Amino acid sequence: MGFWLEIVTLIVPGFNDSRAELGAIAKFIASVSTEIPWHVTAFHPEYKMTSPEATSAATVLAIVEIGREAG
């Protein structure tokens, strides 16, 4: 169609970091197209949002596996 789409998801602990929710996101993206890049970014508490804690590297790596499983 002549355009490029990428999706970015900010992972905030306790808000949207459940395996079920992330799995649903990954499956939806893959159902549209497995060619859509899905970027996940770690939350870092700063400025006016100083909680919750930062997203751990282990959580980000687990999400990589969720994405791979979805395609």
C-alpha positions, 0 to 999 in steps of 0.5 A, spaced: 500 500 500 506 504 499 506 506 507 510 503 513 507 501 520 511 500 526 508 499 533 511 501 539 509 499 546 511 502 553 511 497 558 509 499 565 510 494 571 503 493 574 499 497 568 500 493 562 506 487 563 502 481 564 503 475 559 496 475 557 495 482 555 502 482 551 501 475 548 494 478 546 498 484 543 503 480 539 498 475 536 493 481 534 499 484 530 501 478 527 494 477 525 495 483 521 502 482 518 508 478 521 512 484 517 510 489 522 515 491 527 513 491 534 518 495 539 517 494 546 520 500 551 522 499 558 519 504 563 523 509 567 520 513 573 522 520 572 519 527 572 512 527 574 511 519 574 516 517 579 513 510 580 512 504 579 519 502 578 523 501 572 521 495 567 526 490 568 531 487 563 528 480 564 521 483 563 523 485 556 527 479 554 520 475 556 516 479 551 521 478 546 519 471 547 512 472 547 513 476 540 517 470 537 511 465 539 506 469 536 510 470 529 
